[in-house]
Amino acid sequence: MVLDIDNSSLATHYDKGKPVQAILKATKYAHQHGAAVLFA
């Protein structure tokens, strides 16, 4: 799983400094099930 740090996993355009919760949940799920998580 590859995440875009600046616009989904750490902050959003609409709410500075707050990640999109659905992205965090999906990332945690993927990591718990053995997927590699990368940040671009």
PQR file with spaces between the fields and no chain letter, atoms N, CA, C, O and H, PARSE charges and radii, in Angstrom:
ATOM       1  N    MET     1       0.852   -1.146    0.000 -0.4000 1.5000
ATOM       2  CA   MET     1       0.000    0.000    0.000 -0.0000 2.0000
ATOM       3  C    MET     1       0.907    1.220    0.000  0.5500 1.7000
ATOM       4  O    MET     1       1.814    1.329    0.825 -0.5500 1.4000
ATOM       5  N    VAL     2       0.660    2.138   -0.929 -0.4000 1.5000
ATOM       6  CA   VAL     2       1.450    3.360   -1.016 -0.0000 2.0000
ATOM       7  C    VAL     2       0.547    4.545   -0.672  0.5500 1.7000
ATOM       8  O    VAL     2      -0.519    4.726   -1.260 -0.5500 1.4000
ATOM       9  H    VAL     2      -0.077    2.050   -1.599  0.4000 1.0000
ATOM      10  N    LEU     3       0.992    5.335    0.282 -0.4000 1.5000
ATOM      11  CA   LEU     3       0.203    6.477    0.742 -0.0000 2.0000
ATOM      12  C    LEU     3       0.871    7.789    0.360  0.5500 1.7000
ATOM      13  O    LEU     3       2.097    7.885    0.307 -0.5500 1.4000
ATOM      14  H    LEU     3       1.858    5.189    0.760  0.4000 1.0000
ATOM      15  N    ASP     4       0.064    8.775    0.099 -0.4000 1.5000
ATOM      16  CA   ASP     4       0.503   10.131   -0.177 -0.0000 2.0000
ATOM      17  C    ASP     4       0.470   10.882    1.156  0.5500 1.7000
ATOM      18  O    ASP     4      -0.606   11.227    1.645 -0.5500 1.4000
ATOM      19  H    ASP     4      -0.932    8.697    0.142  0.4000 1.0000
ATOM      20  N    ILE     5       1.621   11.133    1.736 -0.4000 1.5000
ATOM      21  CA   ILE     5       1.685   11.713    3.080 -0.0000 2.0000
ATOM      22  C    ILE     5       0.945   13.034    3.188  0.5500 1.7000
ATOM      23  O    ILE     5       0.166   13.231    4.121 -0.5500 1.4000
ATOM      24  H    ILE     5       2.495   10.853    1.338  0.4000 1.0000
ATOM      25  N    ASP     6       1.173   13.931    2.261 -0.4000 1.5000
ATOM      26  CA   ASP     6       0.684   15.287    2.448 -0.0000 2.0000
ATOM      27  C    ASP     6      -0.791   15.502    2.143  0.5500 1.7000
ATOM      28  O    ASP     6      -1.295   16.602    2.370 -0.5500 1.4000
ATOM      29  H    ASP     6       1.805   13.772    1.503  0.4000 1.0000
ATOM      30  N    ASN     7      -1.496   14.512    1.646 -0.4000 1.5000
ATOM      31  CA   ASN     7      -2.897   14.809    1.342 -0.0000 2.0000
ATOM      32  C    ASN     7      -3.871   13.705    1.704  0.5500 1.7000
ATOM      33  O    ASN     7      -5.010   13.713    1.236 -0.5500 1.4000
ATOM      34  H    ASN     7      -1.086   13.618    1.462  0.4000 1.0000
ATOM      35  N    SER     8      -3.460   12.772    2.512 -0.4000 1.5000
ATOM      36  CA   SER     8      -4.438   11.768    2.949 -0.0000 2.0000
ATOM      37  C    SER     8      -4.067   11.157    4.290  0.5500 1.7000
ATOM      38  O    SER     8      -4.924   11.012    5.161 -0.5500 1.4000
ATOM      39  H    SER     8      -2.535   12.765    2.893  0.4000 1.0000
ATOM      40  N    SER     9      -2.817   10.801    4.466 -0.4000 1.5000
ATOM      41  CA   SER     9      -2.455   10.083    5.680 -0.0000 2.0000
ATOM      42  C    SER     9      -2.015   10.985    6.830  0.5500 1.7000
ATOM      43  O    SER     9      -2.095   10.572    7.987 -0.5500 1.4000
ATOM      44  H    SER     9      -2.120   10.919    3.758  0.4000 1.0000
ATOM      45  N    LEU    10      -1.562   12.185    6.552 -0.4000 1.5000
ATOM      46  CA   LEU    10      -1.162   13.085    7.631 -0.0000 2.0000
ATOM      47  C    LEU    10      -1.992   14.359    7.683  0.5500 1.7000
ATOM      48  O    LEU    10      -2.204   14.917    8.759 -0.5500 1.4000
ATOM      49  H    LEU    10      -1.497   12.521    5.612  0.4000 1.0000
ATOM      50  N    ALA    11      -2.457   14.816    6.549 -0.4000 1.5000
ATOM      51  CA   ALA    11      -3.243   16.040    6.505 -0.0000 2.0000
ATOM      52  C    ALA    11      -4.080   16.033    5.234  0.5500 1.7000
ATOM      53  O    ALA    11      -3.770   15.328    4.273 -0.5500 1.4000
ATOM      54  H    ALA    11      -2.285   14.363    5.675  0.4000 1.0000
ATOM      55  N    THR    12      -5.126   16.812    5.245 -0.4000 1.5000
ATOM      56  CA   THR    12      -5.939   16.946    4.042 -0.0000 2.0000
ATOM      57  C    THR    12      -6.005   18.407    3.630  0.5500 1.7000
ATOM      58  O    THR    12      -5.724   19.301    4.428 -0.5500 1.4000
ATOM      59  H    THR    12      -5.378   17.384    6.025  0.4000 1.0000
ATOM      60  N    HIS    13      -6.369   18.638    2.407 -0.4000 1.5000
ATOM      61  CA   HIS    13      -6.507   20.003    1.887 -0.0000 2.0000
ATOM      62  C    HIS    13      -7.568   20.770    2.672  0.5500 1.7000
ATOM      63  O    HIS    13      -7.454   21.980    2.864 -0.5500 1.4000
ATOM      64  H    HIS    13      -6.597   17.912    1.758  0.4000 1.0000
ATOM      65  N    TYR    14      -8.593   20.061    3.121 -0.4000 1.5000
ATOM      66  CA   TYR    14      -9.725   20.706    3.772 -0.0000 2.0000
ATOM      67  C    TYR    14      -9.571   20.832    5.278  0.5500 1.7000
ATOM      68  O    TYR    14     -10.229   21.673    5.891 -0.5500 1.4000
ATOM      69  H    TYR    14      -8.686   19.077    2.964  0.4000 1.0000
ATOM      70  N    ASP    15      -8.729   20.027    5.883 -0.4000 1.5000
ATOM      71  CA   ASP    15      -8.577   20.055    7.334 -0.0000 2.0000
ATOM      72  C    ASP    15      -7.096   19.872    7.658  0.5500 1.7000
ATOM      73  O    ASP    15      -6.653   18.750    7.902 -0.5500 1.4000
ATOM      74  H    ASP    15      -8.195   19.344    5.385  0.4000 1.0000
ATOM      75  N    LYS    16      -6.350   20.931    7.664 -0.4000 1.5000
ATOM      76  CA   LYS    16      -4.891   20.886    7.850 -0.0000 2.0000
ATOM      77  C    LYS    16      -4.519   20.163    9.144  0.5500 1.7000
ATOM      78  O    LYS    16      -5.069   20.439   10.210 -0.5500 1.4000
ATOM      79  H    LYS    16      -6.710   21.842    7.467  0.4000 1.0000
ATOM      80  N    GLY    17      -3.581   19.243    9.025 -0.4000 1.5000
ATOM      81  CA   GLY    17      -3.085   18.535   10.196 -0.0000 2.0000
ATOM      82  C    GLY    17      -3.919   17.348   10.625  0.5500 1.7000
ATOM      83  O    GLY    17      -3.588   16.694   11.614 -0.5500 1.4000
ATOM      84  H    GLY    17      -3.134   19.019    8.159  0.4000 1.0000
ATOM      85  N    LYS    18      -4.999   17.048    9.905 -0.4000 1.5000
ATOM      86  CA   LYS    18      -5.846   15.912   10.269 -0.0000 2.0000
ATOM      87  C    LYS    18      -5.923   14.938    9.109  0.5500 1.7000
ATOM      88  O    LYS    18      -6.255   15.334    7.992 -0.5500 1.4000
ATOM      89  H    LYS    18      -5.268   17.579    9.102  0.4000 1.0000
ATOM      90  N    PRO    19      -5.622   13.670    9.355 -0.5600 1.5000
ATOM      91  CA   PRO    19      -5.697   12.673    8.283  0.2800 2.0000
ATOM      92  C    PRO    19      -7.136   12.264    7.987  0.5500 1.7000
ATOM      93  O    PRO    19      -8.043   12.511    8.782 -0.5500 1.4000
ATOM      94  N    VAL    20      -7.323   11.650    6.858 -0.4000 1.5000
ATOM      95  CA   VAL    20      -8.615   11.083    6.490 -0.0000 2.0000
ATOM      96  C    VAL    20      -8.757    9.767    7.266  0.5500 1.7000
ATOM      97  O    VAL    20      -7.953    8.854    7.077 -0.5500 1.4000
ATOM      98  H    VAL    20      -6.586   11.449    6.213  0.4000 1.0000
ATOM      99  N    GLN    21      -9.751    9.663    8.119 -0.4000 1.5000
ATOM     100  CA   GLN    21      -9.904    8.507    8.992 -0.0000 2.0000
ATOM     101  C    GLN    21     -10.067    7.198    8.222  0.5500 1.7000
ATOM     102  O    GLN    21      -9.559    6.164    8.654 -0.5500 1.4000
ATOM     103  H    GLN    21     -10.404   10.405    8.272  0.4000 1.0000
ATOM     104  N    ALA    22     -10.765    7.229    7.096 -0.4000 1.5000
ATOM     105  CA   ALA    22     -10.932    6.002    6.305 -0.0000 2.0000
ATOM     106  C    ALA    22      -9.583    5.497    5.794  0.5500 1.7000
ATOM     107  O    ALA    22      -9.368    4.288    5.709 -0.5500 1.4000
ATOM     108  H    ALA    22     -11.178    8.070    6.745  0.4000 1.0000
ATOM     109  N    ILE    23      -8.678    6.406    5.456 -0.4000 1.5000
ATOM     110  CA   ILE    23      -7.339    6.016    4.994 -0.0000 2.0000
ATOM     111  C    ILE    23      -6.580    5.345    6.136  0.5500 1.7000
ATOM     112  O    ILE    23      -5.933    4.316    5.938 -0.5500 1.4000
ATOM     113  H    ILE    23      -8.852    7.389    5.526  0.4000 1.0000
ATOM     114  N    LEU    24      -6.660    5.929    7.333 -0.4000 1.5000
ATOM     115  CA   LEU    24      -5.969    5.332    8.475 -0.0000 2.0000
ATOM     116  C    LEU    24      -6.498    3.941    8.799  0.5500 1.7000
ATOM     117  O    LEU    24      -5.720    3.030    9.081 -0.5500 1.4000
ATOM     118  H    LEU    24      -7.185    6.764    7.494  0.4000 1.0000
ATOM     119  N    LYS    25      -7.800    3.777    8.762 -0.4000 1.5000
ATOM     120  CA   LYS    25      -8.397    2.460    9.044 -0.0000 2.0000
ATOM     121  C    LYS    25      -7.963    1.425    8.007  0.5500 1.7000
ATOM     122  O    LYS    25      -7.609    0.299    8.355 -0.5500 1.4000
ATOM     123  H    LYS    25      -8.431    4.518    8.533  0.4000 1.0000
ATOM     124  N    ALA    26      -7.992    1.811    6.741 -0.4000 1.5000
ATOM     125  CA   ALA    26      -7.590    0.886    5.677 -0.0000 2.0000
ATOM     126  C    ALA    26      -6.116    0.529    5.798  0.5500 1.7000
ATOM     127  O    ALA    26      -5.732   -0.619    5.570 -0.5500 1.4000
ATOM     128  H    ALA    26      -8.279    2.726    6.458  0.4000 1.0000
ATOM     129  N    THR    27      -5.288    1.507    6.155 -0.4000 1.5000
ATOM     130  CA   THR    27      -3.855    1.267    6.314 -0.0000 2.0000
ATOM     131  C    THR    27      -3.581    0.313    7.472  0.5500 1.7000
ATOM     132  O    THR    27      -2.783   -0.615    7.338 -0.5500 1.4000
ATOM     133  H    THR    27      -5.600    2.439    6.340  0.4000 1.0000
ATOM     134  N    LYS    28      -4.235    0.536    8.597 -0.4000 1.5000
ATOM     135  CA   LYS    28      -4.060   -0.349    9.757 -0.0000 2.0000
ATOM     136  C    LYS    28      -4.501   -1.770    9.417  0.5500 1.7000
ATOM     137  O    LYS    28      -3.833   -2.735    9.788 -0.5500 1.4000
ATOM     138  H    LYS    28      -4.883    1.290    8.706  0.4000 1.0000
ATOM     139  N    TYR    29      -5.612   -1.899    8.721 -0.4000 1.5000
ATOM     140  CA   TYR    29      -6.112   -3.208    8.322 -0.0000 2.0000
ATOM     141  C    TYR    29      -5.105   -3.916    7.421  0.5500 1.7000
ATOM     142  O    TYR    29      -4.794   -5.090    7.624 -0.5500 1.4000
ATOM     143  H    TYR    29      -6.155   -1.115    8.420  0.4000 1.0000
ATOM     144  N    ALA    30      -4.600   -3.191    6.427 -0.4000 1.5000
ATOM     145  CA   ALA    30      -3.640   -3.771    5.489 -0.0000 2.0000
ATOM     146  C    ALA    30      -2.369   -4.207    6.213  0.5500 1.7000
ATOM     147  O    ALA    30      -1.849   -5.294    5.960 -0.5500 1.4000
ATOM     148  H    ALA    30      -4.853   -2.237    6.262  0.4000 1.0000
ATOM     149  N    HIS    31      -1.875   -3.364    7.109 -0.4000 1.5000
ATOM     150  CA   HIS    31      -0.657   -3.688    7.859 -0.0000 2.0000
ATOM     151  C    HIS    31      -0.867   -4.917    8.746  0.5500 1.7000
ATOM     152  O    HIS    31       0.005   -5.783    8.823 -0.5500 1.4000
ATOM     153  H    HIS    31      -2.298   -2.481    7.315  0.4000 1.0000
ATOM     154  N    GLN    32      -2.002   -4.992    9.402 -0.4000 1.5000
ATOM     155  CA   GLN    32      -2.308   -6.132   10.271 -0.0000 2.0000
ATOM     156  C    GLN    32      -2.418   -7.433    9.483  0.5500 1.7000
ATOM     157  O    GLN    32      -2.243   -8.516   10.041 -0.5500 1.4000
ATOM     158  H    GLN    32      -2.710   -4.289    9.339  0.4000 1.0000
ATOM     159  N    HIS    33      -2.703   -7.329    8.201 -0.4000 1.5000
ATOM     160  CA   HIS    33      -2.858   -8.513    7.362 -0.0000 2.0000
ATOM     161  C    HIS    33      -1.653   -8.757    6.455  0.5500 1.7000
ATOM     162  O    HIS    33      -1.753   -9.455    5.446 -0.5500 1.4000
ATOM     163  H    HIS    33      -2.846   -6.449    7.748  0.4000 1.0000
ATOM     164  N    GLY    34      -0.508   -8.169    6.831 -0.4000 1.5000
ATOM     165  CA   GLY    34       0.740   -8.485    6.167 -0.0000 2.0000
ATOM     166  C    GLY    34       1.142   -7.636    4.981  0.5500 1.7000
ATOM     167  O    GLY    34       2.156   -7.918    4.343 -0.5500 1.4000
ATOM     168  H    GLY    34      -0.427   -7.602    7.650  0.4000 1.0000
ATOM     169  N    ALA    35       0.385   -6.617    4.672 -0.4000 1.5000
ATOM     170  CA   ALA    35       0.739   -5.758    3.536 -0.0000 2.0000
ATOM     171  C    ALA    35       1.859   -4.799    3.928  0.5500 1.7000
ATOM     172  O    ALA    35       1.943   -4.364    5.077 -0.5500 1.4000
ATOM     173  H    ALA    35      -0.439   -6.388    5.191  0.4000 1.0000
ATOM     174  N    ALA    36       2.700   -4.482    2.981 -0.4000 1.5000
ATOM     175  CA   ALA    36       3.716   -3.461    3.199 -0.0000 2.0000
ATOM     176  C    ALA    36       3.045   -2.090    3.044  0.5500 1.7000
ATOM     177  O    ALA    36       2.214   -1.895    2.157 -0.5500 1.4000
ATOM     178  H    ALA    36       2.632   -4.835    2.048  0.4000 1.0000
ATOM     179  N    VAL    37       3.410   -1.159    3.903 -0.4000 1.5000
ATOM     180  CA   VAL    37       2.869    0.191    3.843 -0.0000 2.0000
ATOM     181  C    VAL    37       4.013    1.156    3.552  0.5500 1.7000
ATOM     182  O    VAL    37       4.969    1.246    4.323 -0.5500 1.4000
ATOM     183  H    VAL    37       4.086   -1.317    4.623  0.4000 1.0000
ATOM     184  N    LEU    38       3.912    1.871    2.445 -0.4000 1.5000
ATOM     185  CA   LEU    38       4.955    2.794    2.021 -0.0000 2.0000
ATOM     186  C    LEU    38       4.380    4.200    1.905  0.5500 1.7000
ATOM     187  O    LEU    38       3.207    4.379    1.579 -0.5500 1.4000
ATOM     188  H    LEU    38       3.136    1.798    1.819  0.4000 1.0000
ATOM     189  N    PHE    39       5.215    5.187    2.173 -0.4000 1.5000
ATOM     190  CA   PHE    39       4.799    6.592    2.051 -0.0000 2.0000
ATOM     191  C    PHE    39       5.577    7.241    0.911  0.5500 1.7000
ATOM     192  O    PHE    39       6.790    7.071    0.786 -0.5500 1.4000
ATOM     193  H    PHE    39       6.169    5.042    2.437  0.4000 1.0000
ATOM     194  N    ALA    40       4.848    7.988    0.083 -0.4000 1.5000
ATOM     195  CA   ALA    40       5.493    8.676   -1.051 -0.0000 2.0000
ATOM     196  C    ALA    40       5.389   10.171   -0.858  0.5500 1.7000
ATOM     197  O    ALA    40       5.866   10.937   -1.696 -0.5500 1.4000
ATOM     198  H    ALA    40       3.863    8.126    0.184  0.4000 1.0000
